[in-house]
Amino acid sequence: MTRLNDEHLKKVERALTEAHRSRQEPSLGADWTLRVMRDIRREAAGQGQSMITLGLERLVWRTAAVAAVLALVFTGSVLFYINQDAVELTALLSNEVDVMVPLSE
């Protein structure tokens, strides 16, 4: 890689400055500007999200919370019943209550 001397650097800097000054601005109408400013004001006021979106977000988070609680209850019940006799656990899972062996013999 070659090093540029000061004269080359000034030349590049002038070319970039001239290119920046000569660029054309985009032609956007006043209607576009008004719509953009209206959208910015809505977002600043907090009216950017629709009520449907807010309701959907709440529903998702509530459903997630209920699912987490149910998972915890299921995990707790499995841990509790693992300590029981294997026959009782099998009967509990298969809904065959009359297969269970009585605890007091």
Backbone as a ProteinNet text record, in pm:
[ID]
protein_1_A
[PRIMARY]
MTRLNDEHLKKVERALTEAHRSRQEPSLGADWTLRVMRDIRREAAGQGQSMITLGLERLVWRTAAVAAVLALVFTGSVLFYINQDAVELTALLSNEVDVMVPLSE
[TERTIARY]
85.1	0	89.8	61.8	144	82.1	168.1	119.6	100.2	-7.8	-34.1	30.1	84.7	142.1	31.8	65	-34.2	-107.2	-38.2	-100.8	-209.9	-182.6	-283.3	-401.9	-374.3	-482.6	-573.1	-513	-592.9	-675.6	-620.6	-691.2	-814.3	-796	-907.5	-1011.5	-966	-1058.8	-1141.3	-1078.8	-1152	-1253.3	-1214.6	-1306.1	-1427.7	-1404.8	-1516.3	-1605.3	-1545.4	-1623	-1708.3	-1652	-1726.5	-1840	-1814.5	-1919.3	-2032.9	-1996.9	-2099.8	-2183.6	-2121.7	-2193.9	-2281.2	-2239.2	-2311.8	-2424.7	-2439.2	-2545	-2682.2	-2777.2	-2911.9	-2995	-3080.1	-3169.9	-3288.1	-3342.5	-3456.8	-3578.4	-3656.6	-3774.7	-3893.6	-3921.4	-4033.2	-4133.3	-4257.2	-4360.9	-4393.9	-4470.4	-4512.7	-4605.7	-4681.8	-4773.1	-4694.7	-4582.5	-4499.1	-4444.5	-4399.4	-4345.5	-4452.2	-4574.5	-4682.7	-4715.8	-4717.3	-4747.1	-4638.8	-4514.5	-4405	-4414.1	-4438.9	-4449.3	-4569	-4679.9	-4797.3	-4764.6	-4694.2	-4655.3	-4561.9	-4471.4	-4378.6	-4455.1	-4551.3	-4631	-4712	-4767.7	-4844.5	-4755.9	-4638.5	-4546.8	-4505.9	-4482.6	-4443.5	-4556.6	-4679.8	-4794.8	-4833.6	-4773.2	-4804.9	-4921.3	-4967.2	-5079.9	-5033.7	-4907.5	-4852.1	-4902.7	-4927.7	-4974.1	-5126.3	-5181.4	-5326.4	-5372.5	-5499.1	-5553.8	-5551.5	-5562.9	-5560.1	-5422.7	-5319.1	-5183.5	-5162	-5208.7	-5192	-5267.6	-5388.3	-5466.8	-5402.1	-5345.1	-5278.5	-5154	-5078.4	-4959.4	-4997.5	-5100.3	-5144.7	-5187.9	-5261.9	-5308.4	-5191	-5091.8	-4974.8	-4903.4	-4881.2	-4809.6	-4890.5	-5021.6	-5104.2	-5105.5	-5113.8	-5111.3	-4977.5	-4869.7	-4737.5	-4727.3	-4783.9	-4779.5	-4859.3	-4977	-5059.9	-4988.5	-4926.7	-4854.5	-4736.7	-4668.6	-4556.2	-4604.6	-4716.2	-4770.9	-4813.5	-4879.8	-4921.3	-4800.4	-4694.2	-4573.5	-4511.9	-4512.5	-4460.4	-4544.9	-4676.7	-4765.3	-4742.8	-4732.8	-4709.4	-4575.4	-4470.9	-4339.4	-4341.2	-4407.9	-4418.2	-4493	-4600.7	-4676.7	-4597.8	-4521.7	-4438.2	-4331	-4268.7	-4166.8	-4226.9	-4348.8	-4414.6	-4447.8	-4501.6	-4544.3	-4429.1	-4312.8	-4197.4	-4156.8	-4177.6	-4143.8	-4243.5	-4357	-4457.7	-4415.3	-4489.5	-4463.7	-4483	-4407	-4414.8	-4551.9	-4616.4	-4749.5	-4849.6	-4840.5	-4931.6	-4912.3	-4788.6	-4760.1	-4814.3	-4795.1	-4846.5	-4998.3	-5061	-5206.1	-5256.8	-5185.4	-5225.5	-5219.7	-5113.5	-5098.4	-5191.6	-5229.1	-5313.7	-5460.4	-5494.4	-5631.6	-5692.5	-5612.8	-5661.5	-5645.5	-5746.3	-5737	-5746.8	-5820.2	-5839.2	-5715.6	-5612.8	-5488.9	-5400.7	-5428.5	-5342.8	-5344.3	-5227.9	-5213	-5240.7	-5323.2	-5349.5	-5221.9	-5208.3	-5089	-5082.4	-5195.9	-5194.3	-5238.9	-5146.7	-5181.6	-5157.7
-117.3	0	123.8	214.4	335.5	446.5	530.3	643.5	763.8	833.3	954.4	1074.3	1160.9	1280.6	1384.4	1495.2	1597.9	1651.5	1664.7	1719.1	1624.7	1495.5	1398.7	1395.9	1404.6	1405.1	1527.6	1644.8	1765.5	1754.3	1691.3	1672.1	1583.1	1474.9	1383.4	1453.4	1529.3	1601.8	1702.6	1776.2	1873.3	1803.1	1690.1	1616.7	1567.4	1515.6	1469.2	1584.5	1695.8	1812.9	1863.8	1870.3	1916.4	1820.8	1691.9	1593.3	1605.8	1631.3	1646.9	1772.1	1880.2	2006.6	2000.2	1926.3	1926.2	1823.4	1743.3	1642.5	1709.5	1645	1701.1	1648.8	1732.8	1693.1	1618	1520.7	1447.7	1538.6	1518.2	1603	1537.8	1585.2	1535.7	1648.5	1614.1	1715.6	1756	1863.5	1912	1811.1	1737.1	1636.2	1527.5	1486.5	1384.1	1434.5	1557.8	1616.2	1622.2	1661.1	1668.3	1530.1	1428.7	1293.4	1242.3	1270.6	1227	1295.3	1424.6	1497.1	1448.3	1417	1364.8	1230.3	1144.3	1015.2	1031.8	1126.4	1151.2	1199.1	1288.2	1337.2	1224.8	1136.2	1022.7	931.5	901.4	815.6	880.7	1010.4	1080.6	1081.9	1086	1088.7	948.7	845.7	710.1	649.4	709.8	657.4	576.7	540.4	470.1	327.7	260.6	123.5	120.7	32.8	20.6	-57.5	-47.3	-116.4	-267.6	-313.2	-457.1	-513.5	-441.9	-487.3	-492.9	-393.6	-392.7	-508	-534.9	-645.6	-779.2	-793.1	-917.2	-940	-833.4	-846.3	-892.2	-833.8	-873.3	-1018.7	-1060.8	-1199	-1296.4	-1263.5	-1350.8	-1363.6	-1252.9	-1259.1	-1331.2	-1312.1	-1383.1	-1532.6	-1568.5	-1709.7	-1772.3	-1700.4	-1751.3	-1771.8	-1679.9	-1692.8	-1814.5	-1834.2	-1949.9	-2079.4	-2082.7	-2202.7	-2232.3	-2128.5	-2148.5	-2203.8	-2153.1	-2202.3	-2348.1	-2381.3	-2519.8	-2613.3	-2567.6	-2648.7	-2671.3	-2568.8	-2584.1	-2681.3	-2672.1	-2763.3	-2906.4	-2926.7	-3061	-3115.5	-3033.3	-3076.4	-3110.3	-3028.3	-3055.6	-3183.8	-3208.4	-3331	-3453.8	-3444.2	-3557.4	-3584.4	-3480.2	-3499.4	-3557.7	-3519.4	-3571.9	-3719.2	-3756	-3893.6	-3987.9	-3936.7	-4023.7	-4091.1	-4023.4	-4080.9	-4188.6	-4197.5	-4298.9	-4432.7	-4534.8	-4669	-4669.1	-4748.6	-4752.9	-4799.1	-4886.1	-4934.4	-4820.4	-4739.5	-4626.2	-4526.2	-4501.3	-4407.3	-4459.9	-4587.8	-4647.1	-4641	-4670.2	-4665.7	-4522.9	-4428.9	-4288.7	-4243.5	-4281.9	-4239.4	-4314.3	-4435	-4513.1	-4510.7	-4443.2	-4430.9	-4566.2	-4660	-4788.8	-4790.7	-4741.2	-4725.2	-4858.9	-4956.2	-5082.6	-5172.6	-5134.9	-5210.6	-5176.5	-5066.2	-5020.2	-5117.8	-5135.8	-5222.6	-5140.2	-5188.2	-5110.4	-5095.5	-4982	-4951.9	-5032	-5062.3	-5135.1	-5278.2	-5368	-5511.6	-5586.7
0	0	0	-89.3	-98.5	-16.4	34.1	113.9	22.7	44.2	-33.8	34.9	-45.5	15.9	36	94.8	129.2	6.9	-104.3	-224.8	-276.4	-275.7	-319.6	-222.8	-94.1	4.3	-12.6	-37.2	-57.6	-184.8	-286.6	-412	-391.6	-319.8	-290.4	-204.7	-106.9	-19	-97.8	-189.6	-272.5	-363.1	-419.2	-506.7	-428.2	-309.5	-227.2	-182.6	-145.6	-105	-219.8	-338.4	-455.3	-491	-480.8	-508.7	-407.9	-282.3	-179	-202.9	-241.9	-265.4	-389.6	-490.7	-617.6	-622.6	-520.7	-526.3	-520.9	-585.5	-593	-476.8	-429.8	-322.3	-382.1	-312.4	-366.2	-375.3	-478.3	-496.7	-426.4	-308.1	-229.2	-213.6	-232	-224.8	-82.5	-71.1	60.6	127.2	46.6	100.1	173.3	116	178.6	311.9	313	435.8	544.9	508.1	605.6	662.5	576.2	624	718.4	686.1	772.9	908.2	909	1036.2	1117.1	1051.4	1121.9	1186.7	1113.8	1169.5	1288.7	1280.4	1391.3	1513.8	1493.5	1607.1	1670.7	1588.4	1641.4	1725.1	1674.1	1748.3	1880.2	1877.7	1999.3	2101.6	2053.5	2143.2	2190.6	2133.9	2176	2102.5	1995.3	1919.7	1799.5	1796	1681.1	1669.1	1780.9	1776.9	1780.6	1703.5	1703.1	1825.3	1855.8	1971.4	1950.7	1827.7	1799.8	1836.3	1799.9	1830.8	1980.8	2053.6	2199.1	2263.4	2217	2270.2	2241.3	2123.5	2086.6	2171.2	2196.5	2281.6	2422.3	2477.5	2612.5	2614.3	2511.5	2504.9	2497.9	2419.3	2406.5	2540.1	2609.3	2736.3	2843.4	2845.5	2943.8	2915.5	2788.3	2752	2789.3	2768	2805.1	2956.5	3032.8	3178.5	3225	3166.4	3202.9	3165.2	3049.1	3005.9	3099.2	3144.3	3236.4	3369.9	3419.9	3546.8	3532.4	3423.4	3400.7	3390.4	3325.5	3315.9	3453.8	3537.4	3673.3	3755.5	3742.4	3816.1	3770.1	3640.6	3587.9	3636.2	3631.1	3676.4	3825	3903.5	4046.9	4075.4	4002.6	4026.3	3984.8	3876.5	3835	3939.9	3991.1	4094.2	4221.8	4253.7	4373.5	4355.5	4240.3	4218	4184.9	4152	4129.2	4259.8	4370.2	4500.2	4542.9	4479	4511	4451.2	4482	4428.8	4277	4205.3	4059.4	4012.5	4086.9	4048.9	4056.4	4158.7	4171.8	4058.6	4022.2	3914.4	3782	3755.2	3632.6	3629.9	3741.4	3749.3	3732.4	3787.6	3775.3	3629.9	3561.2	3422.2	3327.9	3359.9	3269.5	3310.2	3418.6	3468.9	3507.1	3547.6	3595.9	3747.4	3816	3960.4	4031.7	3977.3	4047.1	4041.2	3965.3	3960	4078.6	4142.9	4252.5	4369.2	4427.5	4543.3	4667	4758	4880.8	4964.6	5027.6	5104.3	5234.5	5295.3	5422.6	5398.8	5412.7	5396.1	5520.6
[MASK]
+++++++++++++++++++++++++++++++++++++++++++++++++++++++++++++++++++++++++++++++++++++++++++++++++++++++++

